[in-house]
């Protein structure tokens, strides 16, 4: 897996970094923005000092729909100058979320390629709430 790749999406240049680079960035103060659903987040998430969970999409009976308040919620939790790494389960939702944040004027936002699945596969630290440990 390459360490960096650049993708054009929604007119914004999205930089994707792999989990190895992400691990170093969050250890150096970057905020990890987990855009998975609350249910996914509560089953386990990246262990980071600065972590925020704001779903980019919601599960509905009709399928997944975009969170209409996503940008507003991120703006209430972060500044446009914050150093953000955006992650999801596999790297797709986070790609779109990163593009939206860049288009909104956020200055330093990167997408974590491979998502939480790659993070776990590489055996980086995770947090699993005690109530969910027995499900493993």
VMD Tcl script that builds the backbone (N, CA, C; Angstrom):
set m [mol new atoms 408]
animate dup $m
set s [atomselect $m all]
$s set {name element resname resid chain x y z} {
  {N N UNK 1 A 0.849 -1.179 0.000}
  {CA C UNK 1 A 0.000 0.000 0.000}
  {C C UNK 1 A 0.885 1.229 0.000}
  {N N UNK 2 A 0.611 2.176 -0.879}
  {CA C UNK 2 A 1.378 3.403 -0.942}
  {C C UNK 2 A 1.115 4.272 0.265}
  {N N UNK 3 A 2.097 5.092 0.606}
  {CA C UNK 3 A 1.941 5.907 1.792}
  {C C UNK 3 A 1.098 7.148 1.546}
  {N N UNK 4 A 1.132 7.665 0.337}
  {CA C UNK 4 A 0.359 8.865 0.016}
  {C C UNK 4 A -0.228 8.738 -1.372}
  {N N UNK 5 A -1.429 9.187 -1.548}
  {CA C UNK 5 A -1.993 9.321 -2.874}
  {C C UNK 5 A -2.897 10.533 -2.876}
  {N N UNK 6 A -3.002 11.157 -4.031}
  {CA C UNK 6 A -3.812 12.366 -4.144}
  {C C UNK 6 A -4.968 12.078 -5.094}
  {N N UNK 7 A -6.164 12.441 -4.679}
  {CA C UNK 7 A -7.371 12.183 -5.450}
  {C C UNK 7 A -8.127 13.491 -5.612}
  {N N UNK 8 A -8.607 13.737 -6.830}
  {CA C UNK 8 A -9.459 14.907 -7.057}
  {C C UNK 8 A -10.902 14.495 -6.787}
  {N N UNK 9 A -11.571 15.204 -5.905}
  {CA C UNK 9 A -12.956 14.882 -5.580}
  {C C UNK 9 A -13.675 16.165 -5.207}
  {N N UNK 10 A -14.796 16.425 -5.836}
  {CA C UNK 10 A -15.607 17.612 -5.555}
  {C C UNK 10 A -14.809 18.901 -5.691}
  {N N UNK 11 A -13.821 18.909 -6.592}
  {CA C UNK 11 A -13.038 20.114 -6.798}
  {C C UNK 11 A -11.970 20.344 -5.749}
  {N N UNK 12 A -11.903 19.533 -4.710}
  {CA C UNK 12 A -10.894 19.681 -3.667}
  {C C UNK 12 A -9.878 18.553 -3.802}
  {N N UNK 13 A -8.620 18.860 -3.552}
  {CA C UNK 13 A -7.577 17.849 -3.644}
  {C C UNK 13 A -7.495 17.109 -2.313}
  {N N UNK 14 A -7.887 15.845 -2.327}
  {CA C UNK 14 A -7.892 15.041 -1.111}
  {C C UNK 14 A -6.593 14.253 -1.029}
  {N N UNK 15 A -5.896 14.411 0.079}
  {CA C UNK 15 A -4.686 13.637 0.318}
  {C C UNK 15 A -5.060 12.448 1.191}
  {N N UNK 16 A -4.712 11.248 0.712}
  {CA C UNK 16 A -4.957 10.030 1.473}
  {C C UNK 16 A -3.628 9.524 2.029}
  {N N UNK 17 A -3.606 9.277 3.330}
  {CA C UNK 17 A -2.414 8.735 3.985}
  {C C UNK 17 A -2.750 7.363 4.545}
  {N N UNK 18 A -1.764 6.481 4.580}
  {CA C UNK 18 A -2.028 5.139 5.096}
  {C C UNK 18 A -2.047 5.142 6.629}
  {N N UNK 19 A -2.363 3.990 7.201}
  {CA C UNK 19 A -2.511 3.904 8.656}
  {C C UNK 19 A -1.192 4.121 9.387}
  {N N UNK 20 A -0.073 3.784 8.757}
  {CA C UNK 20 A 1.229 3.999 9.405}
  {C C UNK 20 A 1.494 5.489 9.600}
  {N N UNK 21 A 1.245 6.266 8.559}
  {CA C UNK 21 A 1.414 7.716 8.662}
  {C C UNK 21 A 0.391 8.294 9.628}
  {N N UNK 22 A -0.851 7.813 9.547}
  {CA C UNK 22 A -1.899 8.293 10.453}
  {C C UNK 22 A -1.493 8.083 11.908}
  {N N UNK 23 A -0.960 6.918 12.222}
  {CA C UNK 23 A -0.550 6.616 13.593}
  {C C UNK 23 A 0.446 7.660 14.094}
  {N N UNK 24 A 1.419 8.020 13.276}
  {CA C UNK 24 A 2.380 9.042 13.663}
  {C C UNK 24 A 1.749 10.416 13.826}
  {N N UNK 25 A 0.841 10.762 12.917}
  {CA C UNK 25 A 0.202 12.074 12.975}
  {C C UNK 25 A -0.660 12.243 14.218}
  {N N UNK 26 A -1.428 11.206 14.572}
  {CA C UNK 26 A -2.282 11.362 15.764}
  {C C UNK 26 A -1.442 11.363 17.042}
  {N N UNK 27 A -0.268 10.711 17.003}
  {CA C UNK 27 A 0.626 10.776 18.170}
  {C C UNK 27 A 1.262 12.157 18.300}
  {N N UNK 28 A 1.255 12.916 17.211}
  {CA C UNK 28 A 1.820 14.263 17.223}
  {C C UNK 28 A 0.756 15.348 17.255}
  {N N UNK 29 A -0.440 15.011 17.741}
  {CA C UNK 29 A -1.441 16.033 18.017}
  {C C UNK 29 A -2.545 16.235 16.998}
  {N N UNK 30 A -2.525 15.492 15.886}
  {CA C UNK 30 A -3.633 15.631 14.937}
  {C C UNK 30 A -4.921 15.094 15.573}
  {N N UNK 31 A -6.029 15.691 15.221}
  {CA C UNK 31 A -7.342 15.236 15.688}
  {C C UNK 31 A -7.808 14.132 14.743}
  {N N UNK 32 A -8.280 13.016 15.311}
  {CA C UNK 32 A -8.834 11.939 14.502}
  {C C UNK 32 A -10.352 12.106 14.475}
  {N N UNK 33 A -10.885 12.348 13.284}
  {CA C UNK 33 A -12.331 12.508 13.097}
  {C C UNK 33 A -12.877 11.215 12.516}
  {N N UNK 34 A -13.579 10.454 13.340}
  {CA C UNK 34 A -14.166 9.181 12.937}
  {C C UNK 34 A -15.561 9.466 12.398}
  {N N UNK 35 A -15.772 9.194 11.104}
  {CA C UNK 35 A -17.051 9.540 10.478}
  {C C UNK 35 A -17.974 8.330 10.334}
  {N N UNK 36 A -17.659 7.239 11.041}
  {CA C UNK 36 A -18.539 6.075 11.024}
  {C C UNK 36 A -19.786 6.364 11.866}
  {N N UNK 37 A -20.745 5.471 11.767}
  {CA C UNK 37 A -21.955 5.625 12.577}
  {C C UNK 37 A -21.594 5.481 14.057}
  {N N UNK 38 A -22.465 5.982 14.912}
  {CA C UNK 38 A -22.243 5.856 16.352}
  {C C UNK 38 A -22.145 4.384 16.743}
  {N N UNK 39 A -22.976 3.548 16.115}
  {CA C UNK 39 A -22.959 2.110 16.425}
  {C C UNK 39 A -21.607 1.487 16.068}
  {N N UNK 40 A -21.055 1.844 14.922}
  {CA C UNK 40 A -19.740 1.334 14.527}
  {C C UNK 40 A -18.669 1.822 15.502}
  {N N UNK 41 A -18.720 3.096 15.831}
  {CA C UNK 41 A -17.743 3.702 16.734}
  {C C UNK 41 A -17.758 3.009 18.093}
  {N N UNK 42 A -18.955 2.712 18.601}
  {CA C UNK 42 A -19.079 2.105 19.927}
  {C C UNK 42 A -18.618 0.657 19.964}
  {N N UNK 43 A -18.489 0.012 18.816}
  {CA C UNK 43 A -17.967 -1.366 18.771}
  {C C UNK 43 A -16.446 -1.389 18.863}
  {N N UNK 44 A -15.820 -0.252 18.667}
  {CA C UNK 44 A -14.364 -0.139 18.741}
  {C C UNK 44 A -13.900 0.971 17.828}
  {N N UNK 45 A -12.843 1.671 18.244}
  {CA C UNK 45 A -12.344 2.790 17.449}
  {C C UNK 45 A -10.860 2.998 17.683}
  {N N UNK 46 A -10.269 3.805 16.821}
  {CA C UNK 46 A -8.862 4.162 16.932}
  {C C UNK 46 A -8.623 4.759 18.317}
  {N N UNK 47 A -7.536 4.335 18.953}
  {CA C UNK 47 A -7.171 4.879 20.257}
  {C C UNK 47 A -6.328 6.129 20.014}
  {N N UNK 48 A -6.948 7.280 20.162}
  {CA C UNK 48 A -6.272 8.555 19.942}
  {C C UNK 48 A -6.613 9.506 21.080}
  {N N UNK 49 A -5.648 10.346 21.437}
  {CA C UNK 49 A -5.883 11.317 22.506}
  {C C UNK 49 A -6.984 12.292 22.113}
  {N N UNK 50 A -6.950 12.737 20.851}
  {CA C UNK 50 A -7.948 13.681 20.352}
  {C C UNK 50 A -8.777 12.969 19.290}
  {N N UNK 51 A -9.949 12.503 19.696}
  {CA C UNK 51 A -10.818 11.777 18.758}
  {C C UNK 51 A -12.239 12.309 18.872}
  {N N UNK 52 A -12.877 12.458 17.716}
  {CA C UNK 52 A -14.254 12.947 17.658}
  {C C UNK 52 A -15.025 12.009 16.728}
  {N N UNK 53 A -16.236 11.654 17.116}
  {CA C UNK 53 A -17.090 10.829 16.252}
  {C C UNK 53 A -18.263 11.680 15.779}
  {N N UNK 54 A -18.252 11.987 14.473}
  {CA C UNK 54 A -19.365 12.689 13.838}
  {C C UNK 54 A -19.710 11.900 12.579}
  {N N UNK 55 A -20.824 11.176 12.597}
  {CA C UNK 55 A -21.178 10.343 11.433}
  {C C UNK 55 A -21.373 11.163 10.163}
  {N N UNK 56 A -20.783 10.674 9.072}
  {CA C UNK 56 A -20.983 11.289 7.765}
  {C C UNK 56 A -22.288 10.794 7.153}
  {N N UNK 57 A -22.668 9.566 7.505}
  {CA C UNK 57 A -23.904 8.973 6.992}
  {C C UNK 57 A -24.633 8.283 8.139}
  {N N UNK 58 A -25.940 8.142 7.970}
  {CA C UNK 58 A -26.776 7.422 8.917}
  {C C UNK 58 A -27.377 6.204 8.231}
  {N N UNK 59 A -27.580 5.144 8.998}
  {CA C UNK 59 A -28.296 3.981 8.482}
  {C C UNK 59 A -29.789 4.224 8.660}
  {N N UNK 60 A -30.552 4.011 7.591}
  {CA C UNK 60 A -32.008 4.147 7.645}
  {C C UNK 60 A -32.604 2.889 7.029}
  {N N UNK 61 A -33.905 2.663 7.185}
  {CA C UNK 61 A -34.527 1.503 6.535}
  {C C UNK 61 A -34.343 1.510 5.011}
  {N N UNK 62 A -34.171 2.698 4.434}
  {CA C UNK 62 A -33.983 2.812 2.983}
  {C C UNK 62 A -32.516 2.695 2.578}
  {N N UNK 63 A -31.621 2.556 3.544}
  {CA C UNK 63 A -30.185 2.508 3.262}
  {C C UNK 63 A -29.480 3.677 3.934}
  {N N UNK 64 A -28.230 3.887 3.572}
  {CA C UNK 64 A -27.461 4.981 4.167}
  {C C UNK 64 A -27.808 6.313 3.511}
  {N N UNK 65 A -27.941 7.327 4.355}
  {CA C UNK 65 A -28.182 8.687 3.867}
  {C C UNK 65 A -27.155 9.620 4.515}
  {N N UNK 66 A -26.766 10.639 3.764}
  {CA C UNK 66 A -25.781 11.595 4.256}
  {C C UNK 66 A -26.348 12.389 5.426}
  {N N UNK 67 A -25.532 12.606 6.426}
  {CA C UNK 67 A -25.891 13.415 7.588}
  {C C UNK 67 A -25.984 14.874 7.137}
  {N N UNK 68 A -27.193 15.453 7.103}
  {CA C UNK 68 A -27.340 16.820 6.611}
  {C C UNK 68 A -26.660 17.862 7.506}
  {N N UNK 69 A -26.339 17.493 8.735}
  {CA C UNK 69 A -25.719 18.412 9.691}
  {C C UNK 69 A -24.218 18.172 9.839}
  {N N UNK 70 A -23.639 17.320 8.974}
  {CA C UNK 70 A -22.240 16.929 9.140}
  {C C UNK 70 A -21.301 18.135 9.245}
  {N N UNK 71 A -21.326 19.013 8.268}
  {CA C UNK 71 A -20.400 20.157 8.280}
  {C C UNK 71 A -20.647 21.061 9.482}
  {N N UNK 72 A -21.902 21.292 9.805}
  {CA C UNK 72 A -22.251 22.127 10.961}
  {C C UNK 72 A -21.707 21.505 12.255}
  {N N UNK 73 A -21.835 20.189 12.390}
  {CA C UNK 73 A -21.355 19.506 13.593}
  {C C UNK 73 A -19.833 19.555 13.688}
  {N N UNK 74 A -19.158 19.370 12.558}
  {CA C UNK 74 A -17.688 19.441 12.577}
  {C C UNK 74 A -17.246 20.862 12.916}
  {N N UNK 75 A -17.901 21.858 12.328}
  {CA C UNK 75 A -17.557 23.248 12.619}
  {C C UNK 75 A -17.769 23.607 14.087}
  {N N UNK 76 A -18.707 22.953 14.749}
  {CA C UNK 76 A -18.936 23.241 16.168}
  {C C UNK 76 A -17.885 22.555 17.052}
  {N N UNK 77 A -17.219 21.526 16.514}
  {CA C UNK 77 A -16.232 20.778 17.297}
  {C C UNK 77 A -14.785 21.121 16.934}
  {N N UNK 78 A -14.567 21.651 15.738}
  {CA C UNK 78 A -13.211 21.888 15.232}
  {C C UNK 78 A -13.102 23.263 14.589}
  {N N UNK 79 A -11.884 23.761 14.526}
  {CA C UNK 79 A -11.587 24.980 13.789}
  {C C UNK 79 A -11.086 24.603 12.401}
  {N N UNK 80 A -11.252 25.489 11.447}
  {CA C UNK 80 A -10.810 25.203 10.083}
  {C C UNK 80 A -9.293 25.087 9.974}
  {N N UNK 81 A -8.564 25.530 11.004}
  {CA C UNK 81 A -7.108 25.417 11.005}
  {C C UNK 81 A -6.616 24.160 11.716}
  {N N UNK 82 A -7.505 23.395 12.358}
  {CA C UNK 82 A -7.096 22.177 13.063}
  {C C UNK 82 A -6.505 21.167 12.082}
  {N N UNK 83 A -5.583 20.367 12.574}
  {CA C UNK 83 A -4.985 19.289 11.787}
  {C C UNK 83 A -5.862 18.057 11.971}
  {N N UNK 84 A -6.578 17.660 10.923}
  {CA C UNK 84 A -7.539 16.563 11.016}
  {C C UNK 84 A -7.135 15.377 10.159}
  {N N UNK 85 A -7.326 14.184 10.710}
  {CA C UNK 85 A -7.259 12.941 9.956}
  {C C UNK 85 A -8.675 12.380 10.000}
  {N N UNK 86 A -9.252 12.101 8.835}
  {CA C UNK 86 A -10.626 11.616 8.755}
  {C C UNK 86 A -10.597 10.127 8.429}
  {N N UNK 87 A -11.296 9.338 9.248}
  {CA C UNK 87 A -11.327 7.897 9.034}
  {C C UNK 87 A -12.720 7.329 9.141}
  {N N UNK 88 A -12.921 6.189 8.483}
  {CA C UNK 88 A -14.195 5.467 8.567}
  {C C UNK 88 A -13.870 3.976 8.657}
  {N N UNK 89 A -14.752 3.117 8.200}
  {CA C UNK 89 A -14.529 1.682 8.302}
  {C C UNK 89 A -13.516 1.187 7.267}
  {N N UNK 90 A -13.651 1.646 6.004}
  {CA C UNK 90 A -12.759 1.135 4.950}
  {C C UNK 90 A -12.087 2.226 4.122}
  {N N UNK 91 A -12.467 3.484 4.313}
  {CA C UNK 91 A -11.826 4.583 3.604}
  {C C UNK 91 A -12.677 5.270 2.558}
  {N N UNK 92 A -13.924 4.830 2.364}
  {CA C UNK 92 A -14.774 5.436 1.339}
  {C C UNK 92 A -15.517 6.660 1.887}
  {N N UNK 93 A -16.258 6.476 2.974}
  {CA C UNK 93 A -16.988 7.619 3.550}
  {C C UNK 93 A -16.030 8.738 3.942}
  {N N UNK 94 A -14.878 8.355 4.481}
  {CA C UNK 94 A -13.918 9.373 4.904}
  {C C UNK 94 A -13.371 10.160 3.716}
  {N N UNK 95 A -13.257 9.528 2.556}
  {CA C UNK 95 A -12.815 10.227 1.351}
  {C C UNK 95 A -13.798 11.343 1.003}
  {N N UNK 96 A -15.088 11.021 0.996}
  {CA C UNK 96 A -16.118 12.023 0.692}
  {C C UNK 96 A -16.191 13.087 1.781}
  {N N UNK 97 A -16.077 12.675 3.038}
  {CA C UNK 97 A -16.118 13.633 4.143}
  {C C UNK 97 A -14.935 14.592 4.064}
  {N N UNK 98 A -13.751 14.067 3.736}
  {CA C UNK 98 A -12.560 14.907 3.607}
  {C C UNK 98 A -12.742 15.928 2.490}
  {N N UNK 99 A -13.277 15.488 1.350}
  {CA C UNK 99 A -13.527 16.403 0.227}
  {C C UNK 99 A -14.500 17.510 0.637}
  {N N UNK 100 A -15.557 17.142 1.374}
  {CA C UNK 100 A -16.527 18.139 1.833}
  {C C UNK 100 A -15.879 19.153 2.778}
  {N N UNK 101 A -15.015 18.668 3.679}
  {CA C UNK 101 A -14.361 19.567 4.633}
  {C C UNK 101 A -13.403 20.516 3.922}
  {N N UNK 102 A -12.656 20.008 2.950}
  {CA C UNK 102 A -11.755 20.869 2.178}
  {C C UNK 102 A -12.553 21.925 1.409}
  {N N UNK 103 A -13.669 21.511 0.811}
  {CA C UNK 103 A -14.517 22.446 0.065}
  {C C UNK 103 A -15.106 23.511 0.997}
  {N N UNK 104 A -15.296 23.148 2.268}
  {CA C UNK 104 A -15.841 24.078 3.264}
  {C C UNK 104 A -14.768 25.048 3.769}
  {N N UNK 105 A -13.504 24.806 3.421}
  {CA C UNK 105 A -12.440 25.723 3.813}
  {C C UNK 105 A -11.506 25.226 4.894}
  {N N UNK 106 A -11.647 23.955 5.302}
  {CA C UNK 106 A -10.687 23.398 6.255}
  {C C UNK 106 A -9.334 23.314 5.556}
  {N N UNK 107 A -8.272 23.636 6.267}
  {CA C UNK 107 A -6.950 23.803 5.655}
  {C C UNK 107 A -6.084 22.551 5.676}
  {N N UNK 108 A -6.158 21.741 6.727}
  {CA C UNK 108 A -5.244 20.607 6.891}
  {C C UNK 108 A -6.043 19.357 7.241}
  {N N UNK 109 A -6.605 18.730 6.215}
  {CA C UNK 109 A -7.447 17.553 6.400}
  {C C UNK 109 A -6.929 16.449 5.488}
  {N N UNK 110 A -6.715 15.265 6.059}
  {CA C UNK 110 A -6.286 14.106 5.271}
  {C C UNK 110 A -7.228 12.944 5.512}
  {N N UNK 111 A -7.351 12.107 4.496}
  {CA C UNK 111 A -8.165 10.904 4.568}
  {C C UNK 111 A -7.269 9.730 4.970}
  {N N UNK 112 A -7.736 8.897 5.923}
  {CA C UNK 112 A -6.993 7.696 6.289}
  {C C UNK 112 A -7.413 6.557 5.360}
  {N N UNK 113 A -6.541 6.195 4.441}
  {CA C UNK 113 A -6.820 5.105 3.515}
  {C C UNK 113 A -6.929 3.773 4.239}
  {N N UNK 114 A -7.871 2.953 3.800}
  {CA C UNK 114 A -8.050 1.633 4.396}
  {C C UNK 114 A -8.921 1.621 5.633}
  {N N UNK 115 A -9.106 2.784 6.253}
  {CA C UNK 115 A -10.001 2.917 7.385}
  {C C UNK 115 A -9.647 2.082 8.606}
  {N N UNK 116 A -10.652 1.927 9.461}
  {CA C UNK 116 A -10.494 1.192 10.719}
  {C C UNK 116 A -10.082 -0.254 10.465}
  {N N UNK 117 A -10.551 -0.834 9.355}
  {CA C UNK 117 A -10.182 -2.218 9.045}
  {C C UNK 117 A -8.674 -2.364 8.885}
  {N N UNK 118 A -8.035 -1.442 8.159}
  {CA C UNK 118 A -6.576 -1.484 8.003}
  {C C UNK 118 A -5.867 -1.173 9.313}
  {N N UNK 119 A -6.445 -0.264 10.096}
  {CA C UNK 119 A -5.870 0.094 11.397}
  {C C UNK 119 A -5.777 -1.166 12.275}
  {N N UNK 120 A -6.876 -1.910 12.341}
  {CA C UNK 120 A -6.922 -3.132 13.151}
  {C C UNK 120 A -5.975 -4.191 12.571}
  {N N UNK 121 A -5.992 -4.344 11.247}
  {CA C UNK 121 A -5.128 -5.331 10.575}
  {C C UNK 121 A -3.649 -5.080 10.885}
  {N N UNK 122 A -3.276 -3.818 11.034}
  {CA C UNK 122 A -1.893 -3.458 11.350}
  {C C UNK 122 A -1.607 -3.450 12.846}
  {N N UNK 123 A -2.586 -3.859 13.628}
  {CA C UNK 123 A -2.456 -4.021 15.078}
  {C C UNK 123 A -2.087 -2.729 15.814}
  {N N UNK 124 A -2.640 -1.607 15.319}
  {CA C UNK 124 A -2.468 -0.347 16.033}
  {C C UNK 124 A -3.489 -0.299 17.174}
  {N N UNK 125 A -3.257 0.564 18.177}
  {CA C UNK 125 A -4.122 0.565 19.355}
  {C C UNK 125 A -5.579 0.948 19.052}
  {N N UNK 126 A -6.473 0.189 19.681}
  {CA C UNK 126 A -7.903 0.452 19.561}
  {C C UNK 126 A -8.508 0.550 20.956}
  {N N UNK 127 A -9.643 1.223 21.026}
  {CA C UNK 127 A -10.422 1.282 22.265}
  {C C UNK 127 A -11.740 0.584 21.996}
  {N N UNK 128 A -12.072 -0.333 22.869}
  {CA C UNK 128 A -13.350 -1.037 22.781}
  {C C UNK 128 A -14.054 -0.841 24.115}
  {N N UNK 129 A -15.222 -0.214 24.096}
  {CA C UNK 129 A -15.952 -0.022 25.355}
  {C C UNK 129 A -16.155 -1.352 26.085}
  {N N UNK 130 A -16.069 -1.312 27.397}
  {CA C UNK 130 A -16.176 -2.517 28.226}
  {C C UNK 130 A -17.449 -3.299 27.925}
  {N N UNK 131 A -18.545 -2.618 27.660}
  {CA C UNK 131 A -19.806 -3.304 27.402}
  {C C UNK 131 A -19.747 -4.167 26.140}
  {N N UNK 132 A -18.794 -3.868 25.224}
  {CA C UNK 132 A -18.711 -4.623 23.976}
  {C C UNK 132 A -17.604 -5.665 23.971}
  {N N UNK 133 A -16.759 -5.697 24.992}
  {CA C UNK 133 A -15.627 -6.637 24.994}
  {C C UNK 133 A -16.085 -8.086 24.927}
  {N N UNK 134 A -17.187 -8.425 25.575}
  {CA C UNK 134 A -17.639 -9.818 25.589}
  {C C UNK 134 A -18.206 -10.256 24.229}
  {N N UNK 135 A -18.476 -9.296 23.319}
  {CA C UNK 135 A -18.976 -9.644 21.992}
  {C C UNK 135 A -17.877 -10.162 21.094}
  {N N UNK 136 A -16.600 -9.914 21.460}
  {CA C UNK 136 A -15.496 -10.303 20.595}
  {C C UNK 136 A -15.234 -11.770 20.592}
}
mol reanalyze $m
mol bondsrecalc $m
mol representation Tube
mol addrep $m
